[in-house]
Amino acid sequence: MTSQLKTAMLLGLLSAIIIILGGLMGGRTGVIFAFGLAVIMNVGSYWYSDKIVLSMYSARELSPEEAPYLHQIVEELAARAGIPKPRVCIVPEEAPNAFATGRNPENAVVAVTDGIMRLLSPQELRGVIAHEIGHIVNRDILIQTIAGVMASAIVTLANILQFSAIFGGNRDENGNSNPLAALVLAILAPIAASLIQMAISRSREYLADDTGAALCGQPLALAGALHRLGQASGQIPMHQGNPSTEQMFIVTPLFRNGGMARLFSTHPPLEERIARLQAMARHG
């Protein structure tokens, strides 16, 4: 199954949860109101996402004179991808990592940490930048925003449904009430929405790996970068890390030691990503 198809199916599941919760609330009016509220809440974060995130991590824009090789890589890969050259920023963090932000290719930013500039070889750094350009080309920020809108709507509906279940106000079209079932669903729905969001994020990471490998023409360089970043991520903490932005980075800035923690990770296991890139290199 392709990443695009999987993403569409997962967004469909989020929509289904909204419809089910709305039905339990008693009709379309509640769904429309809650969804509209969630949209309003998320529009601001979509339009200003780049400014918010860059400020959160104290990122500073780099001039071509400060980092000529980095700018050259970004310019070359953006041209290959057929998009305008993104702005280039540096994050004052020793933890090696990188992310892309901006609501569309015309307003995109590629940001790298001080640590990643020191850790990776030129070829590996090129692979990482290609991955981030892949996110921009695939409009992953827009997709994540849509998923966030739906998840916010689900949380809002679940909160209303919990209140209604506790105080006995939720009834179906026949006037019947099942507060226990409504309460259970109201508790489980936001958890399901979070897991679906994480699955969407993982799907987009695989797609960005594929796009990035094609753009740079060196799947093994990106695989090598992921391996080195994975080794370093558990040793060098991200001091300004924020769980709400975890999905933006090429590797998770939050250390997770397997088990249940992996279930709630926004990123696929690094070994699986590396294996896919190695297979891509073997098959040309």
C-alpha positions as CSV (number, residue, x, y, z in Angstrom):
1,M,0.0,0.0,0.0
2,T,1.4,3.4,-1.0
3,S,2.0,6.1,1.7
4,Q,-0.5,8.4,-0.1
5,L,-3.3,5.7,0.0
6,K,-2.5,4.9,3.6
7,T,-2.7,8.6,4.5
8,A,-6.1,8.9,2.7
9,M,-7.4,5.9,4.6
10,L,-6.3,7.2,8.0
11,L,-7.8,10.6,7.3
12,G,-11.0,8.8,6.4
13,L,-10.9,7.0,9.8
14,L,-10.6,10.4,11.6
15,S,-13.6,11.5,9.6
16,A,-15.5,8.4,10.7
17,I,-14.8,9.0,14.3
18,I,-16.1,12.6,14.0
19,I,-19.3,11.3,12.4
20,I,-19.8,8.6,15.1
21,L,-19.3,11.1,17.9
22,G,-21.6,13.6,16.3
23,G,-24.3,10.9,15.9
24,L,-24.1,10.1,19.6
25,M,-24.4,13.8,20.4
26,G,-27.7,13.9,18.5
27,G,-27.3,15.1,15.0
28,R,-25.2,17.2,12.6
29,T,-25.5,20.5,14.4
30,G,-23.1,19.5,17.1
31,V,-20.7,18.1,14.6
32,I,-20.7,21.2,12.4
33,F,-20.3,23.5,15.4
34,A,-17.4,21.5,17.0
35,F,-15.6,21.0,13.6
36,G,-15.9,24.7,12.8
37,L,-14.5,25.6,16.2
38,A,-11.5,23.2,15.7
39,V,-10.9,24.7,12.2
40,I,-10.8,28.3,13.6
41,M,-8.4,27.1,16.4
42,N,-6.0,25.5,13.8
43,V,-6.1,28.0,11.0
44,G,-3.9,30.4,13.0
45,S,-1.3,27.7,13.7
46,Y,-1.3,26.7,10.0
47,W,-0.7,30.3,8.7
48,Y,1.9,31.1,11.3
49,S,3.4,27.6,11.9
50,D,6.8,28.6,10.5
51,K,7.1,31.6,12.8
52,I,5.9,29.8,15.8
53,V,8.2,26.8,15.4
54,L,11.3,28.8,14.4
55,S,10.7,31.0,17.5
56,M,10.2,28.0,19.7
57,Y,13.6,26.7,18.8
58,S,15.4,30.1,18.6
59,A,16.2,29.4,15.0
60,R,18.1,32.1,13.0
61,E,18.2,32.5,9.3
62,L,21.5,31.8,7.7
63,S,22.9,33.9,4.9
64,P,24.6,32.3,1.9
65,E,27.9,33.8,3.1
66,E,27.6,32.1,6.5
67,A,26.9,28.6,5.1
68,P,27.7,28.5,1.4
69,Y,27.8,24.7,1.1
70,L,24.5,24.3,2.9
71,H,22.8,26.9,0.7
72,Q,24.3,25.2,-2.4
73,I,22.7,21.8,-1.3
74,V,19.3,23.4,-0.6
75,E,19.3,25.3,-3.9
76,E,20.4,22.3,-6.0
77,L,17.8,19.9,-4.4
78,A,15.0,22.5,-4.6
79,A,15.7,23.0,-8.3
80,R,15.6,19.2,-8.8
81,A,12.3,19.1,-7.0
82,G,10.9,22.0,-9.0
83,I,10.1,24.2,-6.0
84,P,11.5,27.7,-5.0
85,K,14.6,27.6,-2.8
86,P,13.4,27.4,0.9
87,R,14.9,29.7,3.5
88,V,17.7,28.2,5.5
89,C,17.9,28.4,9.3
90,I,20.2,27.2,12.0
91,V,19.0,26.0,15.4
92,P,21.4,26.5,18.3
93,E,21.3,22.9,19.6
94,E,24.0,20.2,19.9
95,A,21.4,17.5,19.3
96,P,21.8,16.6,15.6
97,N,18.5,17.0,13.9
98,A,16.6,18.9,11.1
99,F,13.1,19.8,10.1
100,A,11.1,21.6,7.5
101,T,8.2,24.0,8.1
102,G,6.1,26.5,6.2
103,R,2.5,26.2,4.8
104,N,3.5,25.6,1.2
105,P,6.6,25.4,-1.1
106,E,6.6,29.2,-1.6
107,N,6.9,29.8,2.1
108,A,9.1,26.9,3.2
109,V,12.0,26.8,5.6
110,V,14.6,24.1,6.1
111,A,16.2,24.2,9.5
112,V,19.2,22.3,10.8
113,T,20.9,22.2,14.2
114,D,24.5,23.0,15.0
115,G,25.0,19.4,16.0
116,I,23.9,17.9,12.7
117,M,26.3,20.2,10.8
118,R,29.2,18.8,12.8
119,L,28.1,15.2,12.9
120,L,27.3,14.3,9.3
121,S,29.5,13.9,6.2
122,P,28.6,16.2,3.2
123,Q,26.9,13.3,1.4
124,E,24.9,12.4,4.5
125,L,23.9,16.0,5.1
126,R,22.7,16.2,1.5
127,G,20.6,13.1,2.1
128,V,19.0,14.8,5.2
129,I,18.3,18.0,3.2
130,A,16.7,15.9,0.4
131,H,14.4,14.3,3.0
132,E,13.3,17.7,4.2
133,I,12.8,18.9,0.7
134,G,10.7,15.8,0.2
135,H,8.4,16.9,3.1
136,I,7.9,20.3,1.4
137,V,7.3,18.7,-2.1
138,N,4.7,16.3,-0.6
139,R,3.0,19.1,1.3
140,D,3.2,17.2,4.5
141,I,2.6,20.3,6.6
142,L,-0.8,20.8,5.1
143,I,-1.7,17.1,5.6
144,Q,-0.6,17.2,9.2
145,T,-2.7,20.4,9.7
146,I,-5.8,18.7,8.3
147,A,-5.2,15.7,10.6
148,G,-4.7,18.2,13.5
149,V,-8.0,19.9,12.7
150,M,-9.8,16.6,12.7
151,A,-8.1,15.4,15.9
152,S,-9.0,18.7,17.6
153,A,-12.6,18.3,16.5
154,I,-12.7,14.8,18.0
155,V,-11.3,16.0,21.3
156,T,-13.9,18.8,21.4
157,L,-16.7,16.4,20.6
158,A,-15.5,13.8,23.1
159,N,-15.4,16.4,25.9
160,I,-19.0,17.5,25.1
161,L,-20.0,13.8,24.9
162,Q,-18.4,13.0,28.3
163,F,-20.2,15.9,29.9
164,S,-23.5,14.8,28.3
165,A,-23.0,11.2,29.3
166,I,-22.2,12.1,32.9
167,F,-25.2,14.3,33.2
168,G,-27.5,12.1,31.2
169,G,-28.1,14.4,28.3
170,N,-27.1,12.3,25.3
171,R,-29.9,10.6,23.5
172,D,-30.2,9.1,20.0
173,E,-32.9,10.0,17.5
174,N,-35.4,7.6,19.2
175,G,-34.9,9.3,22.6
176,N,-32.9,6.4,24.0
177,S,-29.9,7.0,26.3
178,N,-26.8,4.9,26.8
179,P,-24.5,7.1,29.0
180,L,-22.0,4.3,29.7
181,A,-21.3,3.5,26.1
182,A,-21.1,7.2,25.3
183,L,-18.7,7.8,28.1
184,V,-16.4,4.8,27.0
185,L,-16.4,6.0,23.4
186,A,-15.7,9.6,24.5
187,I,-12.6,8.4,26.4
188,L,-11.4,6.1,23.7
189,A,-12.0,8.3,20.7
190,P,-9.3,10.9,21.5
191,I,-6.8,8.0,22.0
192,A,-7.7,6.5,18.7
193,A,-7.4,9.9,17.0
194,S,-3.9,10.4,18.5
195,L,-2.8,6.9,17.2
196,I,-4.2,7.7,13.8
197,Q,-2.3,11.0,13.7
198,M,0.9,9.2,14.6
199,A,0.2,6.6,11.9
200,I,-0.2,9.5,9.4
201,S,3.1,11.0,10.5
202,R,4.9,7.7,10.1
203,S,3.4,7.3,6.6
204,R,4.7,10.7,5.6
205,E,8.2,9.9,7.0
206,Y,8.4,6.9,4.8
207,L,7.3,9.0,1.8
208,A,9.8,11.7,2.6
209,D,12.5,9.1,2.7
210,D,11.5,7.8,-0.7
211,T,11.3,11.3,-2.2
212,G,14.5,12.4,-0.6
213,A,16.4,9.3,-1.8
214,A,15.2,9.9,-5.3
215,L,16.1,13.6,-5.2
216,C,19.7,13.1,-3.9
217,G,20.2,9.9,-5.9
218,Q,22.0,8.3,-2.9
219,P,19.7,6.2,-0.7
220,L,22.6,4.9,1.2
221,A,23.7,8.4,2.2
222,L,20.3,9.0,3.7
223,A,20.4,5.6,5.4
224,G,23.8,6.3,6.8
225,A,22.6,9.7,8.1
226,L,19.6,8.1,9.8
227,H,21.9,5.5,11.5
228,R,24.2,8.2,12.9
229,L,21.4,10.4,14.0
230,G,19.7,7.5,15.7
231,Q,22.9,6.7,17.6
232,A,23.3,10.3,18.7
233,S,19.6,11.0,19.6
234,G,19.8,8.9,22.7
235,Q,23.0,10.5,23.9
236,I,22.5,14.2,23.2
237,P,19.2,15.6,24.5
238,M,17.3,18.4,22.7
239,H,17.1,21.2,25.3
240,Q,14.3,23.0,23.7
241,G,12.3,20.0,22.7
242,N,8.5,20.1,22.6
243,P,6.4,17.0,22.2
244,S,3.9,18.9,20.0
245,T,6.5,19.4,17.3
246,E,8.1,15.9,17.5
247,Q,6.7,14.8,14.2
248,M,8.5,17.7,12.3
249,F,12.1,16.3,12.9
250,I,13.8,13.8,10.7
251,V,14.4,11.7,13.8
252,T,12.4,12.0,17.0
253,P,14.1,14.5,19.4
254,L,12.5,12.6,22.3
255,F,14.4,9.4,23.4
256,R,12.2,6.3,23.4
257,N,13.4,3.0,24.6
258,G,11.2,0.5,22.8
259,G,8.1,-1.3,24.2
260,M,4.9,0.8,24.5
261,A,6.9,4.0,23.9
262,R,7.3,2.9,20.2
263,L,3.6,2.6,19.8
264,F,3.2,6.3,20.6
265,S,6.1,7.5,18.5
266,T,5.4,9.8,15.6
267,H,8.3,8.2,13.7
268,P,8.7,4.7,12.2
269,P,11.5,2.6,13.7
270,L,14.8,3.8,12.3
271,E,15.9,0.3,11.5
272,E,12.9,-0.1,9.2
273,R,13.6,3.2,7.5
274,I,17.2,2.2,6.9
275,A,16.3,-1.2,5.6
276,R,13.9,0.3,3.1
277,L,16.6,2.7,1.8
278,Q,19.1,-0.1,1.6
279,A,16.6,-2.2,-0.5
280,M,16.1,0.9,-2.7
281,A,19.8,1.1,-3.3
282,R,20.1,-2.6,-4.1
283,H,17.3,-2.4,-6.7
284,G,18.6,0.6,-8.4
